Amino acid sequence: MLGWYPGHMNKARRQITEALPEIDVVIEVLDARLPYSSGNPMLAELTEHKPVLKILSRADLADPEATQQWIEFFDAQPNSRAIAVTTTQARELKQIPALCHELAGQVRADRDVRVMVMGIPNVGKSTLINGLAGRKIAKTGNEPAVTKRQQKIRIDGRVSLIDTPGVLWPKIENQVSAYRLAASGAIRDTAIEYVDVAIVCAAELAKRYPQGLRERYKLAELPVYVAPSEADAVDADGPKLVDFQARAGFDGHAIMNEIARKRGGLKAGGVINLHRGAEVLLHELRDGKLGRLTLELPEDIPEPIEAAADESES
């Protein structure tokens, strides 16, 4: 299982825990293209008794129909609201202070609504804060984990924000999520083998957006779909691992070979450079050049491990 826990993230957890009793509302920033995978289960655990506003960032890159499904899903949860925004568009952010007041309920007239902003690295959290403040306060960047300490910012609408460092969790138990996060750029490109991420991503795109994939890379056809089976769980050193490419039902390796061949990924002698093909696919995915797409839907959320175990015993 993919796992890491830099010291500043451990410190951030302590800071969040200490500050939460004084917080009225939590804003959790999620990537609209992967709202489940970009949510930190640890944050959900820490904030379970606080009202939460889910901000689906990068909505301009996500499939609008899928985004609406996610908004309805989050709105159906207790103490939860969700909106989709493009964090660089100030006019889309104007509704956020009013929503924070609505979620907070009655607060003393002599103080602001206190809002803690959370999210994993590289989901647009700092861009959101800068947009709400109307000036550059939080540092932004394309690399994960830019914010290293808490910052307090007062914004219009009688709202005080506390920005927290982007917090990843010690282990990403759901490895499907790990690959989706890696594809989006939320995880450093050195954390998972780059070509493997692209191969799995290609298979997922063939499953979810076959026409867009064919058109972008001028693919005459995609490999034949093969329905997933129990063979998707393959024995490896240690516990059973999932063959994510087989799970999607498409040969991602074959798709990547063709993308590399068509987009400058040929070495001397006609040898295919898969790494070059991986760079093309992942960079264009992150830049929105494959169109508006979402890598998961509410129906893709796995059952809780405990629940699955209880059912198997009954």
GIVEN-V115535 format. One record per pair of residues at least 24 apart in sequence whose C-alpha atoms are under 8 Angstrom apart, sorted by sequence separation. I is the first residue (numbers start at 0). GAP is how many residues later the second one is. D is the distance in whole Angstrom. If there is no record, write none. Layout:
i=I gap=GAP d=D
i=I gap=GAP d=D
This chain:
i=25 gap=24 d=7
i=27 gap=24 d=7
i=29 gap=24 d=7
i=31 gap=24 d=5
i=78 gap=24 d=8
i=120 gap=24 d=5
i=131 gap=24 d=8
i=224 gap=24 d=5
i=225 gap=24 d=6
i=24 gap=25 d=6
i=25 gap=25 d=6
i=26 gap=25 d=6
i=27 gap=25 d=6
i=28 gap=25 d=6
i=29 gap=25 d=6
i=30 gap=25 d=6
i=31 gap=25 d=5
i=32 gap=25 d=8
i=58 gap=25 d=6
i=59 gap=25 d=8
i=120 gap=25 d=7
i=224 gap=25 d=5
i=23 gap=26 d=7
i=24 gap=26 d=5
i=25 gap=26 d=5
i=26 gap=26 d=5
i=27 gap=26 d=5
i=28 gap=26 d=5
i=29 gap=26 d=5
i=30 gap=26 d=5
i=31 gap=26 d=6
i=32 gap=26 d=8
i=53 gap=26 d=7
i=55 gap=26 d=7
i=57 gap=26 d=8
i=58 gap=26 d=5
i=59 gap=26 d=6
i=223 gap=26 d=7
i=19 gap=27 d=8
i=23 gap=27 d=7
i=24 gap=27 d=6
i=25 gap=27 d=6
i=26 gap=27 d=6
i=27 gap=27 d=6
i=28 gap=27 d=6
i=29 gap=27 d=6
i=30 gap=27 d=6
i=31 gap=27 d=6
i=51 gap=27 d=6
i=52 gap=27 d=6
i=53 gap=27 d=6
i=54 gap=27 d=6
i=55 gap=27 d=6
i=56 gap=27 d=6
i=57 gap=27 d=6
i=58 gap=27 d=5
i=222 gap=27 d=6
i=223 gap=27 d=8
i=24 gap=28 d=7
i=26 gap=28 d=7
i=28 gap=28 d=7
i=30 gap=28 d=8
i=32 gap=28 d=7
i=50 gap=28 d=5
i=51 gap=28 d=5
i=52 gap=28 d=5
i=53 gap=28 d=4
i=54 gap=28 d=5
i=55 gap=28 d=4
i=56 gap=28 d=5
i=57 gap=28 d=5
i=222 gap=28 d=6
i=16 gap=29 d=7
i=31 gap=29 d=8
i=32 gap=29 d=5
i=49 gap=29 d=7
i=50 gap=29 d=6
i=51 gap=29 d=7
i=52 gap=29 d=6
i=53 gap=29 d=6
i=54 gap=29 d=6
i=55 gap=29 d=6
i=56 gap=29 d=6
i=57 gap=29 d=7
i=31 gap=30 d=6
i=32 gap=30 d=7
i=52 gap=30 d=8
i=54 gap=30 d=7
i=56 gap=30 d=6
i=222 gap=31 d=7
i=222 gap=32 d=7
i=221 gap=33 d=7
i=32 gap=34 d=8
i=128 gap=34 d=8
i=31 gap=35 d=7
i=34 gap=35 d=7
i=92 gap=35 d=8
i=86 gap=37 d=7
i=92 gap=38 d=7
i=93 gap=38 d=8
i=87 gap=39 d=7
i=92 gap=39 d=6
i=218 gap=39 d=8
i=86 gap=40 d=6
i=87 gap=40 d=7
i=218 gap=40 d=8
i=86 gap=41 d=5
i=89 gap=41 d=6
i=143 gap=41 d=8
i=203 gap=41 d=8
i=206 gap=41 d=6
i=88 gap=42 d=7
i=89 gap=42 d=7
i=142 gap=42 d=8
i=143 gap=42 d=6
i=202 gap=42 d=6
i=206 gap=42 d=7
i=216 gap=42 d=6
i=87 gap=43 d=6
i=142 gap=43 d=8
i=143 gap=43 d=7
i=206 gap=43 d=7
i=86 gap=44 d=7
i=89 gap=44 d=8
i=114 gap=44 d=7
i=116 gap=44 d=7
i=120 gap=44 d=8
i=121 gap=44 d=8
i=143 gap=44 d=7
i=199 gap=44 d=6
i=203 gap=44 d=6
i=205 gap=44 d=7
i=112 gap=45 d=6
i=113 gap=45 d=6
i=114 gap=45 d=6
i=115 gap=45 d=6
i=116 gap=45 d=6
i=117 gap=45 d=7
i=120 gap=45 d=4
i=142 gap=45 d=7
i=199 gap=45 d=5
i=202 gap=45 d=6
i=216 gap=45 d=7
i=52 gap=46 d=8
i=111 gap=46 d=5
i=112 gap=46 d=5
i=113 gap=46 d=5
i=114 gap=46 d=5
i=115 gap=46 d=5
i=116 gap=46 d=5
i=117 gap=46 d=6
i=118 gap=46 d=8
i=119 gap=46 d=4
i=120 gap=46 d=6
i=198 gap=46 d=7
i=202 gap=46 d=7
i=203 gap=46 d=8
i=52 gap=47 d=7
i=110 gap=47 d=8
i=111 gap=47 d=5
i=112 gap=47 d=6
i=113 gap=47 d=6
i=114 gap=47 d=6
i=115 gap=47 d=6
i=116 gap=47 d=6
i=117 gap=47 d=8
i=118 gap=47 d=5
i=119 gap=47 d=5
i=120 gap=47 d=7
i=202 gap=47 d=5
i=111 gap=48 d=6
i=113 gap=48 d=8
i=115 gap=48 d=7
i=117 gap=48 d=7
i=118 gap=48 d=6
i=119 gap=48 d=6
i=202 gap=48 d=6
i=117 gap=49 d=8
i=202 gap=49 d=4
i=52 gap=50 d=8
i=201 gap=50 d=5
i=51 gap=51 d=8
i=200 gap=51 d=7
i=201 gap=51 d=8
i=31 gap=52 d=7
i=50 gap=52 d=6
i=199 gap=52 d=6
i=202 gap=52 d=8
i=50 gap=53 d=7
i=198 gap=53 d=5
i=201 gap=53 d=7
i=197 gap=54 d=8
i=198 gap=54 d=5
i=201 gap=54 d=7
i=198 gap=56 d=8
i=198 gap=57 d=6
i=197 gap=58 d=7
i=96 gap=59 d=8
i=97 gap=59 d=7
i=99 gap=59 d=8
i=96 gap=60 d=6
i=96 gap=61 d=8
i=96 gap=62 d=6
i=121 gap=63 d=7
i=122 gap=63 d=7
i=121 gap=64 d=5
i=120 gap=65 d=6
i=56 gap=66 d=7
i=57 gap=66 d=8
i=119 gap=66 d=8
i=56 gap=67 d=6
i=175 gap=68 d=7
i=215 gap=74 d=6
i=24 gap=75 d=6
i=42 gap=75 d=8
i=212 gap=77 d=7
i=24 gap=78 d=7
i=211 gap=78 d=6
i=24 gap=79 d=6
i=39 gap=79 d=7
i=194 gap=79 d=7
i=198 gap=79 d=8
i=201 gap=79 d=8
i=211 gap=79 d=7
i=23 gap=80 d=5
i=38 gap=80 d=7
i=39 gap=80 d=7
i=194 gap=80 d=6
i=197 gap=80 d=5
i=37 gap=81 d=8
i=38 gap=81 d=7
i=193 gap=81 d=7
i=37 gap=82 d=7
i=194 gap=83 d=6
i=197 gap=83 d=7
i=193 gap=84 d=7
i=197 gap=84 d=6
i=208 gap=84 d=8
i=37 gap=85 d=8
i=207 gap=87 d=8
i=24 gap=88 d=8
i=26 gap=88 d=7
i=28 gap=88 d=7
i=23 gap=89 d=6
i=24 gap=89 d=7
i=25 gap=89 d=6
i=26 gap=89 d=6
i=27 gap=89 d=6
i=28 gap=89 d=6
i=29 gap=89 d=7
i=23 gap=90 d=5
i=24 gap=90 d=5
i=25 gap=90 d=5
i=26 gap=90 d=5
i=27 gap=90 d=5
i=28 gap=90 d=5
i=29 gap=90 d=8
i=204 gap=90 d=8
i=22 gap=91 d=5
i=23 gap=91 d=6
i=24 gap=91 d=7
i=25 gap=91 d=6
i=26 gap=91 d=6
i=27 gap=91 d=5
i=28 gap=91 d=8
i=203 gap=91 d=7
i=21 gap=92 d=7
i=22 gap=92 d=6
i=25 gap=92 d=7
i=30 gap=92 d=5
i=22 gap=93 d=7
i=29 gap=93 d=6
i=30 gap=93 d=8
i=28 gap=94 d=7
i=28 gap=95 d=7
i=19 gap=96 d=8
i=28 gap=96 d=6
i=183 gap=98 d=8
i=182 gap=99 d=6
i=183 gap=101 d=7
i=184 gap=101 d=7
i=182 gap=102 d=8
i=183 gap=102 d=6
i=182 gap=103 d=8
i=179 gap=115 d=7
i=39 gap=127 d=8
i=41 gap=127 d=7
i=39 gap=128 d=7
i=40 gap=128 d=8
i=39 gap=129 d=7
i=14 gap=135 d=8
i=11 gap=137 d=7
i=11 gap=138 d=8
i=37 gap=139 d=8
i=7 gap=140 d=7
i=36 gap=140 d=5
i=36 gap=141 d=8
i=36 gap=143 d=7
i=37 gap=143 d=7
i=36 gap=144 d=7
i=33 gap=146 d=7
i=33 gap=147 d=8
i=15 gap=148 d=7
i=11 gap=152 d=7
i=11 gap=153 d=6
i=12 gap=154 d=8
i=11 gap=155 d=7
i=8 gap=156 d=7
i=8 gap=157 d=7
i=8 gap=158 d=6
i=8 gap=159 d=7
i=4 gap=163 d=7
i=4 gap=164 d=7
i=3 gap=165 d=7
i=4 gap=165 d=5
i=2 gap=166 d=8
i=3 gap=166 d=5
i=2 gap=167 d=5
i=3 gap=167 d=7
i=2 gap=168 d=4
i=1 gap=169 d=6
i=2 gap=169 d=6
i=0 gap=170 d=6
i=1 gap=170 d=6
i=0 gap=171 d=6
i=1 gap=171 d=8
i=0 gap=172 d=6
i=1 gap=173 d=7
i=0 gap=174 d=7
i=1 gap=176 d=7
i=1 gap=189 d=8
i=72 gap=225 d=7
i=60 gap=227 d=6
i=66 gap=227 d=8
i=69 gap=227 d=7
i=63 gap=228 d=8
i=65 gap=228 d=7
i=68 gap=228 d=7
i=69 gap=228 d=6
i=62 gap=229 d=5
i=68 gap=229 d=7
i=60 gap=230 d=7
i=61 gap=230 d=5
i=62 gap=230 d=4
i=60 gap=231 d=5
i=61 gap=231 d=5
i=62 gap=231 d=5
i=65 gap=231 d=7
i=59 gap=232 d=7
i=60 gap=232 d=7
i=61 gap=232 d=5
i=32 gap=260 d=7
i=33 gap=260 d=6
i=35 gap=260 d=8
i=32 gap=261 d=4
i=33 gap=261 d=6
i=34 gap=261 d=8
i=31 gap=262 d=7
i=32 gap=262 d=6
i=33 gap=262 d=6
i=35 gap=262 d=8
i=32 gap=263 d=7
i=33 gap=263 d=8
i=35 gap=265 d=7
